Amino acid sequence: MTSTTPLTRDDWNALREESRRVFALNEVDEGDIYYHMPSFHHYSSLFAWDSGFHAVAMCHIEPSKAARELETLFRQVREDGHLPHEVLLPHRASHPGLRHLQTWLVRWEFDRRGASYMIDPPSYHYAAELVYRRTGDLAWLRRLWPNMCRCLDFLLEERDVLGNGLVTIFHPWESGTDMSPQFFSALRLDGPRWANLVKSDVYPTLLFAFNRLRDWDARRLAAADRFVCQELTVNCLTIRACRSMSYLAGELGDRHRAERYAARSQAMMDALDELCWDEAAGCYYPRFGSRRPCLARRKTADSLMPLFGGSCAPERARRLIEEHLLNPREFFTEYPVPFNPPEELVGEGSWVERRLWAGHCVWVNICWMLSIALGEHGYEEEAREITRRVVRMVLREGFCEYYDSRDGSGQRIPDFCWPALALDMVSRFWPEIAGEGG
């Protein structure tokens, strides 16, 4: 059982020092290139939504470095506004040969410059808002602003291929949640264990090739209808991005964009309400398909993400929180917040534990987003408790890629940067212990 004792200033100091250590291990600083690898052991390049999370955490250690990371990231925006999921910038890897092999196996994902054709959930606009609120640096914001607008407009326009206002993805990895059970029906992972293991390995690679043969053209991919998904994490982070950009536009005196992004934020939430809400279940589900779109009714933490978007209607927010997020049989567990409620994994078999996001897993970025959502909807004490449990787990197990939701044990890749998001959680919900000087 986890300890029930309150967090202390010593916990904050320990969390901050471990964050410093892990960020230093993963830091890349070469001329005008500055960023953090998620983990030099395995993810040794620049990843877009990771850099957004890194910037949020770095605000509590060295805000100037948070600003530099986002500046490097937004320089990767292409002429058409596409911000790649991954860019093979200079880095150092603990196993360079293995990393080279991994990149070669998914070579259809990258263009000749080493930039991924995929998108990432846009964590980075909200991160930019937090960095700006911390630094107040208008000159920095003005430098980033054109590319910030271009990459958000790319999502809002180029990826709204179904014409309903929502962002569409064409590969599971564009969701950030890789092999989430919400994709099982679309990937037809309903066979015996060996078949599911093989298919879940082979399908993503074949889909890269399929998409590359169509030049990753959004309209051609939508027409082909191989994997077409309007997924909640991507869309809710885009809603949050629109809200952040509306605020930042106001800071820059750009009234037109402030109004435009605020309107798009609400229009996207209206579309989610119309197309993705399930009244009987009391939650949202992702929508699959272009010819005969349908919902994938598989409950995950993704089903709760409209809470983080910030525009969820009060009654629906109440149901998401009280029926699901704070339900100890689903998400408010001893080691919160499990991406997959325990009851959803009954009967799946052990194969799911070998696929990222598919089994009993806690991801700190999800805990961070949903704790913010709780606080913004008036559930401060519950957000505080989730923060306490997450910090205890991270300090006990170290900075790992994710944690087992059954016992809190650290899993897979060590020296992973995302657990540093707990700094932002503590700063918000345990401010009495969060001394940030020095």
C-alpha positions as CSV (number, residue, x, y, z in Angstrom):
1,M,0.0,0.0,0.0
2,T,1.1,3.6,-0.7
3,S,1.9,5.8,2.2
4,T,-0.8,8.2,3.3
5,T,1.5,10.8,4.8
6,P,1.5,14.3,3.2
7,L,4.1,15.4,0.8
8,T,6.9,17.5,2.4
9,R,9.5,20.0,1.3
10,D,12.0,17.1,1.3
11,D,9.9,15.3,-1.3
12,W,9.9,18.4,-3.5
13,N,13.6,18.8,-3.2
14,A,14.2,15.1,-4.0
15,L,11.8,15.3,-7.0
16,R,13.5,18.4,-8.3
17,E,17.0,17.1,-7.9
18,E,16.1,13.8,-9.7
19,S,14.5,15.9,-12.5
20,R,17.7,17.9,-12.8
21,R,19.8,14.7,-13.1
22,V,17.6,13.1,-15.7
23,F,17.3,16.2,-17.8
24,A,21.1,16.6,-17.7
25,L,21.5,13.0,-19.0
26,N,19.1,13.7,-21.9
27,E,20.2,17.2,-22.8
28,V,21.4,18.0,-26.3
29,D,23.0,21.5,-26.7
30,E,24.8,22.0,-30.0
31,G,24.8,25.6,-31.3
32,D,21.2,26.7,-31.9
33,I,19.9,23.2,-31.3
34,Y,18.7,22.7,-27.7
35,Y,16.3,20.0,-26.6
36,H,16.0,16.9,-24.3
37,M,15.7,13.4,-25.6
38,P,12.9,11.5,-23.8
39,S,15.5,9.0,-22.8
40,F,19.0,8.6,-24.4
41,H,18.7,4.9,-23.7
42,H,16.0,4.4,-26.4
43,Y,14.3,7.6,-27.6
44,S,17.4,9.5,-28.7
45,S,16.0,12.2,-30.9
46,L,13.6,15.2,-30.8
47,F,10.0,14.2,-30.3
48,A,7.4,17.0,-30.5
49,W,4.9,16.3,-27.8
50,D,7.7,15.2,-25.5
51,S,9.4,18.5,-25.9
52,G,6.2,20.2,-24.8
53,F,6.2,18.1,-21.6
54,H,9.9,18.8,-21.1
55,A,9.3,22.5,-21.3
56,V,6.5,22.4,-18.7
57,A,8.7,20.6,-16.3
58,M,11.8,22.7,-17.0
59,C,9.7,25.8,-16.0
60,H,10.3,24.6,-12.4
61,I,14.0,24.1,-12.8
62,E,15.4,26.6,-15.4
63,P,12.7,28.5,-17.4
64,S,15.3,29.8,-19.9
65,K,16.0,26.2,-21.0
66,A,12.3,25.5,-21.3
67,A,12.1,28.5,-23.7
68,R,15.1,27.3,-25.7
69,E,13.6,23.8,-26.1
70,L,10.4,25.2,-27.6
71,E,12.4,27.5,-29.8
72,T,14.3,24.5,-31.2
73,L,11.0,22.6,-31.6
74,F,9.1,25.3,-33.5
75,R,12.0,25.8,-35.9
76,Q,11.2,22.3,-37.1
77,V,7.8,23.5,-38.6
78,R,7.8,22.8,-42.4
79,E,6.8,25.2,-45.1
80,D,3.3,23.7,-45.2
81,G,2.9,24.0,-41.4
82,H,3.6,20.4,-40.5
83,L,5.5,19.9,-37.3
84,P,6.9,16.4,-37.4
85,H,6.3,13.8,-34.7
86,E,10.1,13.2,-34.6
87,V,13.1,14.8,-36.1
88,L,16.5,13.1,-36.2
89,L,18.5,16.0,-34.9
90,P,22.0,15.5,-33.4
91,H,21.9,13.3,-30.4
92,R,23.8,10.7,-28.4
93,A,22.4,7.3,-27.8
94,S,23.5,4.7,-25.3
95,H,23.0,2.0,-28.0
96,P,23.5,3.8,-31.4
97,G,23.5,0.6,-33.4
98,L,20.2,-0.5,-32.0
99,R,18.7,3.0,-32.5
100,H,19.9,3.0,-36.2
101,L,18.2,-0.4,-36.7
102,Q,15.0,0.8,-35.2
103,T,15.0,3.9,-37.4
104,W,15.7,1.8,-40.5
105,L,12.8,-0.5,-39.7
106,V,10.4,2.4,-39.8
107,R,12.2,4.3,-42.6
108,W,8.9,5.0,-44.4
109,E,8.0,7.3,-41.5
110,F,10.8,9.8,-42.4
111,D,11.6,12.1,-45.2
112,R,15.1,12.6,-46.6
113,R,15.8,15.3,-43.9
114,G,15.1,12.8,-41.1
115,A,11.8,14.3,-40.3
116,S,8.7,12.1,-39.6
117,Y,5.7,12.4,-41.8
118,M,3.5,11.9,-38.7
119,I,2.1,14.5,-36.4
120,D,2.1,14.5,-32.6
121,P,-0.6,15.6,-30.1
122,P,0.1,19.4,-29.7
123,S,1.2,19.7,-26.1
124,Y,3.6,22.4,-27.1
125,H,1.2,25.3,-27.5
126,Y,0.0,24.9,-23.9
127,A,3.6,24.5,-22.9
128,A,4.4,27.8,-24.6
129,E,1.6,29.5,-22.7
130,L,3.1,28.2,-19.4
131,V,6.6,29.3,-20.4
132,Y,5.4,32.7,-21.4
133,R,3.5,33.1,-18.1
134,R,6.6,32.2,-16.2
135,T,9.1,34.4,-18.2
136,G,6.9,37.2,-19.6
137,D,9.3,37.3,-22.6
138,L,7.4,39.0,-25.4
139,A,10.4,39.0,-27.7
140,W,10.7,35.2,-27.4
141,L,6.9,34.8,-28.1
142,R,7.1,37.1,-31.2
143,R,10.0,35.0,-32.6
144,L,8.0,31.7,-32.2
145,W,4.6,33.1,-33.1
146,P,4.5,32.7,-36.9
147,N,5.5,29.0,-36.7
148,M,3.2,28.4,-33.7
149,C,0.3,29.7,-35.8
150,R,1.3,27.7,-38.9
151,C,1.6,24.4,-37.2
152,L,-1.7,24.8,-35.3
153,D,-3.4,25.9,-38.5
154,F,-2.0,22.8,-40.2
155,L,-3.9,20.6,-37.7
156,L,-7.1,22.7,-37.9
157,E,-7.2,22.8,-41.7
158,E,-5.1,20.1,-43.4
159,R,-6.1,17.4,-40.9
160,D,-9.8,18.3,-40.8
161,V,-10.3,16.0,-43.8
162,L,-13.8,14.9,-42.8
163,G,-15.1,18.4,-42.6
164,N,-16.5,18.2,-39.1
165,G,-13.9,20.4,-37.4
166,L,-11.9,17.5,-35.8
167,V,-8.3,16.6,-36.3
168,T,-7.8,13.2,-38.1
169,I,-4.9,10.8,-37.6
170,F,-3.7,8.1,-40.0
171,H,-1.5,6.0,-37.8
172,P,-1.9,4.9,-34.1
173,W,1.4,6.4,-33.2
174,E,0.1,9.9,-34.1
175,S,-2.1,9.7,-31.0
176,G,0.9,9.5,-28.7
177,T,-0.8,6.4,-27.1
178,D,0.7,3.9,-29.6
179,M,-1.1,0.5,-29.1
180,S,-3.9,1.8,-26.9
181,P,-6.9,-0.7,-26.6
182,Q,-9.0,2.0,-28.2
183,F,-7.4,0.9,-31.5
184,F,-7.9,-2.8,-31.1
185,S,-11.1,-3.0,-33.1
186,A,-9.7,-1.0,-36.0
187,L,-6.5,-3.1,-36.0
188,R,-8.7,-6.3,-35.7
189,L,-6.8,-7.5,-32.6
190,D,-9.4,-10.0,-31.6
191,G,-7.7,-13.3,-32.3
192,P,-5.5,-15.6,-30.3
193,R,-2.5,-14.3,-28.4
194,W,0.2,-15.2,-31.0
195,A,-1.9,-13.6,-33.8
196,N,-2.4,-10.4,-31.8
197,L,1.3,-10.2,-31.0
198,V,2.4,-10.6,-34.6
199,K,-0.3,-8.3,-36.0
200,S,0.4,-5.5,-33.4
201,D,4.1,-5.7,-34.4
202,V,3.6,-5.8,-38.2
203,Y,0.6,-3.6,-38.6
204,P,2.3,-0.2,-37.7
205,T,5.2,-0.9,-40.1
206,L,3.0,-1.9,-43.0
207,L,0.8,1.1,-42.3
208,F,3.9,3.4,-42.6
209,A,4.5,1.9,-46.1
210,F,0.8,2.2,-47.1
211,N,0.8,5.9,-46.1
212,R,4.1,6.6,-47.7
213,L,2.9,5.2,-51.0
214,R,0.1,7.8,-50.8
215,D,2.6,10.6,-49.9
216,W,1.0,11.0,-46.5
217,D,-1.6,13.1,-48.3
218,A,-4.5,13.5,-45.9
219,R,-7.2,13.5,-48.5
220,R,-5.9,10.4,-50.2
221,L,-5.5,8.6,-46.9
222,A,-9.0,9.5,-45.8
223,A,-10.4,8.2,-49.1
224,A,-8.4,5.0,-48.8
225,D,-10.0,4.5,-45.3
226,R,-7.3,2.1,-44.0
227,F,-6.8,3.8,-40.7
228,V,-8.8,7.0,-40.2
229,C,-9.3,8.1,-36.6
230,Q,-10.6,11.2,-34.8
231,E,-8.9,10.5,-31.6
232,L,-9.6,12.3,-28.3
233,T,-6.1,13.0,-26.9
234,V,-5.0,14.7,-30.2
235,N,-8.3,16.7,-30.4
236,C,-8.4,17.7,-26.8
237,L,-4.8,18.9,-26.8
238,T,-5.7,20.8,-30.0
239,I,-8.6,22.4,-28.2
240,R,-6.3,23.3,-25.4
241,A,-3.8,24.7,-27.9
242,C,-6.5,26.9,-29.4
243,R,-7.3,28.3,-26.0
244,S,-3.6,28.9,-25.3
245,M,-3.1,30.6,-28.6
246,S,-6.1,32.8,-28.1
247,Y,-4.6,34.0,-24.8
248,L,-1.2,34.5,-26.4
249,A,-2.7,36.3,-29.4
250,G,-4.3,38.7,-26.9
251,E,-0.9,39.3,-25.3
252,L,0.5,40.2,-28.7
253,G,-2.4,42.4,-29.6
254,D,-3.6,40.1,-32.4
255,R,-7.3,40.4,-31.8
256,H,-8.3,38.6,-35.0
257,R,-6.4,35.4,-34.1
258,A,-7.5,35.6,-30.4
259,E,-11.1,35.5,-31.6
260,R,-10.5,32.9,-34.3
261,Y,-8.7,30.4,-32.0
262,A,-11.3,30.9,-29.2
263,A,-14.1,30.1,-31.7
264,R,-12.3,27.1,-33.1
265,S,-11.8,25.7,-29.6
266,Q,-15.5,25.8,-28.9
267,A,-16.4,24.5,-32.4
268,M,-14.1,21.5,-31.8
269,M,-15.7,20.8,-28.4
270,D,-19.2,21.0,-30.0
271,A,-18.1,18.5,-32.6
272,L,-16.8,16.1,-29.9
273,D,-20.1,16.4,-28.1
274,E,-22.1,15.7,-31.2
275,L,-19.9,12.9,-32.6
276,C,-18.0,11.2,-29.8
277,W,-20.2,11.4,-26.6
278,D,-21.9,8.2,-25.5
279,E,-24.8,9.1,-23.2
280,A,-25.3,5.6,-21.8
281,A,-21.6,5.2,-20.9
282,G,-21.2,8.8,-19.7
283,C,-17.9,9.3,-21.6
284,Y,-16.4,10.0,-25.0
285,Y,-15.0,7.5,-27.4
286,P,-12.8,7.9,-30.5
287,R,-14.4,7.8,-34.0
288,F,-13.0,5.6,-36.7
289,G,-13.6,5.5,-40.5
290,S,-14.4,7.9,-43.3
291,R,-17.0,5.8,-45.2
292,R,-19.0,4.4,-42.3
293,P,-17.7,6.2,-39.2
294,C,-18.3,4.5,-35.8
295,L,-17.2,4.8,-32.3
296,A,-14.7,2.4,-30.7
297,R,-16.4,1.8,-27.4
298,R,-13.4,0.9,-25.4
299,K,-12.9,3.0,-22.2
300,T,-9.5,4.3,-21.5
301,A,-8.1,7.5,-20.0
302,D,-8.4,8.9,-23.5
303,S,-12.2,8.9,-22.9
304,L,-11.7,11.5,-20.2
305,M,-9.5,13.9,-22.1
306,P,-12.3,16.4,-23.0
307,L,-11.9,17.4,-19.3
308,F,-8.4,18.7,-20.1
309,G,-9.5,20.5,-23.3
310,G,-11.2,22.9,-20.9
311,S,-14.5,23.4,-22.7
312,C,-16.5,20.4,-21.5
313,A,-20.1,21.2,-20.5
314,P,-20.6,21.1,-16.7
315,E,-22.9,18.1,-16.5
316,R,-20.8,16.0,-18.8
317,A,-17.7,17.0,-16.9
318,R,-19.4,16.0,-13.7
319,R,-20.2,12.5,-15.1
320,L,-16.7,12.0,-16.4
321,I,-15.2,12.9,-13.0
322,E,-17.6,11.3,-10.6
323,E,-18.6,8.2,-12.6
324,H,-15.2,7.5,-14.0
325,L,-12.1,9.5,-13.0
326,L,-12.9,9.3,-9.2
327,N,-14.2,5.8,-9.4
328,P,-11.8,3.5,-7.5
329,R,-12.8,0.6,-9.7
330,E,-11.7,2.5,-12.8
331,F,-9.2,5.4,-12.5
332,F,-8.9,6.6,-8.9
333,T,-6.8,3.6,-7.9
334,E,-4.0,3.1,-5.5
335,Y,-1.6,4.1,-8.3
336,P,-3.5,6.6,-10.3
337,V,-4.3,7.3,-13.1
338,P,-4.3,3.9,-15.0
339,F,-4.6,4.4,-18.7
340,N,-6.8,1.3,-18.8
341,P,-9.3,0.6,-16.1
342,P,-8.7,-2.9,-14.6
343,E,-12.1,-4.0,-15.6
344,E,-11.4,-3.3,-19.2
345,L,-8.4,-5.7,-19.2
346,V,-10.2,-8.7,-17.9
347,G,-10.0,-11.5,-20.4
348,E,-7.4,-9.8,-22.6
349,G,-4.6,-12.1,-21.8
350,S,-1.0,-11.3,-20.9
351,W,0.0,-10.3,-24.4
352,V,-1.3,-6.8,-23.8
353,E,1.5,-6.1,-21.3
354,R,4.0,-6.4,-24.1
355,R,2.5,-3.5,-26.0
356,L,2.9,0.2,-25.0
357,W,-0.3,1.7,-23.5
358,A,-2.2,-1.6,-23.9
359,G,-1.9,-3.2,-20.4
360,H,-1.8,-2.2,-16.8
361,C,0.0,1.1,-17.1
362,V,0.3,4.6,-15.5
363,W,1.7,7.4,-17.7
364,V,2.7,10.5,-15.8
365,N,1.7,12.9,-18.7
366,I,-1.9,11.5,-18.4
367,C,-1.8,12.0,-14.6
368,W,-0.6,15.6,-15.2
369,M,-3.3,16.5,-17.7
370,L,-6.2,14.9,-15.7
371,S,-5.0,16.4,-12.4
372,I,-5.1,19.9,-14.0
373,A,-8.6,19.1,-15.3
374,L,-9.7,18.1,-11.8
375,G,-8.4,21.4,-10.4
376,E,-10.0,23.5,-13.1
377,H,-13.4,21.8,-12.4
378,G,-13.2,22.5,-8.7
379,Y,-11.9,19.1,-7.4
380,E,-8.8,20.5,-5.8
381,E,-8.5,18.0,-3.0
382,E,-8.8,15.0,-5.4
383,A,-6.1,16.6,-7.7
384,R,-4.0,17.0,-4.6
385,E,-4.4,13.4,-3.7
386,I,-3.5,12.1,-7.2
387,T,-0.4,14.3,-7.1
388,R,0.6,12.9,-3.7
389,R,0.3,9.3,-4.9
390,V,2.1,10.0,-8.2
391,V,5.0,11.7,-6.4
392,R,5.4,8.8,-3.9
393,M,5.4,6.3,-6.8
394,V,8.0,8.3,-8.8
395,L,10.3,8.8,-5.9
396,R,10.1,5.2,-4.9
397,E,10.7,3.8,-8.4
398,G,12.7,6.4,-10.2
399,F,12.1,8.1,-13.5
400,C,10.7,5.4,-15.7
401,E,8.8,5.4,-19.0
402,Y,5.6,4.3,-17.3
403,Y,4.5,2.4,-14.1
404,D,2.5,-0.7,-13.5
405,S,-0.9,0.3,-12.3
406,R,-1.2,-2.7,-10.1
407,D,1.8,-2.2,-7.9
408,G,3.4,1.1,-9.0
409,S,6.6,-0.6,-10.2
410,G,8.7,1.3,-12.8
411,Q,8.5,-0.2,-16.3
412,R,10.6,-0.4,-19.4
413,I,13.0,2.6,-20.2
414,P,14.9,4.3,-17.3
415,D,16.0,7.9,-17.0
416,F,12.8,9.0,-18.8
417,C,11.9,12.7,-18.6
418,W,8.1,12.6,-18.4
419,P,7.9,11.9,-14.6
420,A,9.4,15.4,-14.1
421,L,5.8,16.7,-14.9
422,A,5.1,15.8,-11.3
423,L,7.0,19.1,-10.5
424,D,4.2,21.0,-12.2
425,M,1.6,18.9,-10.3
426,V,3.2,19.7,-7.0
427,S,3.5,23.4,-7.8
428,R,-0.2,23.6,-8.6
429,F,-1.6,21.4,-5.8
430,W,1.0,21.4,-3.0
431,P,2.3,25.0,-3.4
432,E,3.2,25.1,0.3
433,I,6.1,22.7,-0.2
434,A,7.2,23.9,-3.7
435,G,10.1,26.2,-3.1
436,E,11.4,27.0,-6.6
437,G,14.3,29.3,-5.9
438,G,17.9,28.3,-6.7
